[in-house]
Amino acid sequence: MSMRELVVLGTASQTPTRVRNHNGYVLRWDDEVILFDPGEGSQRQLLHTGVTATDLTRICVTHFHGDHCLGLPGTIQRLSLDRVPHPVAVHFPAGGAEYFARLRHASSFHETAELRVEPIDADGQRIILGVGTLEARRLRHPIETYGYRLVEPDGCRMLPEKLAAYGIAGPAVGELLRVGHLDLDGRRVTRDEVSVTRPGQRFAFVMDTGLCDGVYALAEHADLLVIESTFLSSEAALAAEVGHLTAAQAARVATESGVRTLLLTHFSQRYADPRRFHDEAREHFTGELVIAEDLTTVPVPPRRVASAR
């Protein structure tokens, strides 16, 4: 059975707290298990979840500030220690290749895992996966930073009443799906005539950034948007200065982009009460709202209702 969910490893920003570990998120998406931004302590946080190093198929790093990457050495070494039998792709900003090399070989170990190092060197770069397309978009932060989104292709749902009206059944349905049309009694019946579009699911991951086109491009029609909200509006000027978002900004992005579930994370240690993020975001977003907590799991919402072509 396929599984699509986000496992939250850590939700702090620059400084961890007693209740919030540094960043770290795992997306289970069918056969893909993607680790995003492993901050310090991510390897240990994995032990508290149902995810193991052997499960990981891909690692995505948004940028090379420590709270988003200092968990890489331990995670990479764990891949070799556990003798992960499959290749693990690693994506990160190409301008940070030297940082990645240092983190990869931060200490002595016997490397047996196969890492496929695939840097991101262009805004809009796409990686074709078996489950959809992983796209990277440039964000606005003091150093080179990319956000990611995973998009499943649209499919179609056959309409039984339409199939019955044309007398299409059994193997003919499969042929219609594969070929796109059937010739019946001198008339061509197309797939579009007997089906509706089944929108593919979308997941977006937006970390350290100020507002920019890339934020909106990633968030567009996301079923689940994971987005930083380091500050509240009372510190909006500081957020703009250092390249971060407030909870209100993140919520407005979600509303304007048609997001279904909004997950806020990456909270500054200056705020002790997470309800303040909820209350500020709720003023601008009426959909499903999650204030992330360490070691929680959030399902990707079911596919949107199929629509007429």
DASULPE-V325227 format. One record per backbone hydrogen bond with DSSP energy under -0.5 kcal/mol. NH is the residue of the N-H (numbers start at 1). CO is the residue of the C=O. Records with the same first field share a line. If there is no record, write none. Layout:
NH->CO ; CO
//
This chain:
5->28
6->298
7->26
8->6 ; 296
9->7 ; 24
10->24
11->21
12->21
13->15 ; 267
17->20
22->40
23->67
24->10
25->36
26->7
27->34
28->5 ; 26
29->27 ; 32
30->3
32->29
34->27
35->58
36->25 ; 34
37->60
39->23 ; 37
42->39
45->41
46->42
47->43 ; 44
48->45
49->46
55->52
56->52 ; 53
57->33
58->33
59->89
60->35
61->91
68->65
69->66
70->66
71->38
72->69
75->71
76->72
77->73
78->74
79->75
80->76
81->77
82->78
83->80
84->79
88->114
89->57
90->116
91->59
94->120
96->93
97->94
100->96
101->97
102->98
103->99
104->100
105->101
106->103
111->109
112->110
115->113
116->88
117->115
118->90 ; 116
120->92
121->119
124->136
125->122
127->134
129->127 ; 132
132->129
133->151
134->127
135->133 ; 149
136->125
137->147
139->145
140->210
141->139
146->62
147->137
148->205
149->135
150->203
151->133 ; 149
152->150 ; 201
155->198
157->196
158->156
159->194
160->158
162->159
163->159
164->160
165->161
166->162
167->163 ; 164
168->163
169->167
172->169
173->170
174->170
175->171
176->172
177->173
178->174
179->175
180->175 ; 176
182->189
184->182 ; 187
187->184
189->182 ; 187
190->188
191->180
193->190
194->190 ; 191
195->192
196->157
197->307
198->155
199->197
203->150
204->224
205->148
206->226
207->205
210->140
215->212
216->212
217->213
218->214
219->215
220->216
221->257
222->219
223->202
224->202
225->261
226->204 ; 224
227->225 ; 263
228->206
229->265
231->245
235->232
236->233
239->235
240->236
241->237
242->238
243->239
244->239
247->231
250->246
251->247
252->248
253->249
254->250
255->251
256->252
257->253
258->254 ; 255
259->254
260->222
261->223
262->288
263->225 ; 261
264->262 ; 290
265->227
267->11
268->230
271->268
272->270
274->272
276->273
277->274
278->274
279->275
280->276
281->277
282->278
283->279 ; 280
284->281
285->281
288->260
290->262
292->264 ; 290
295->8
296->293
298->6
300->4
307->197
//
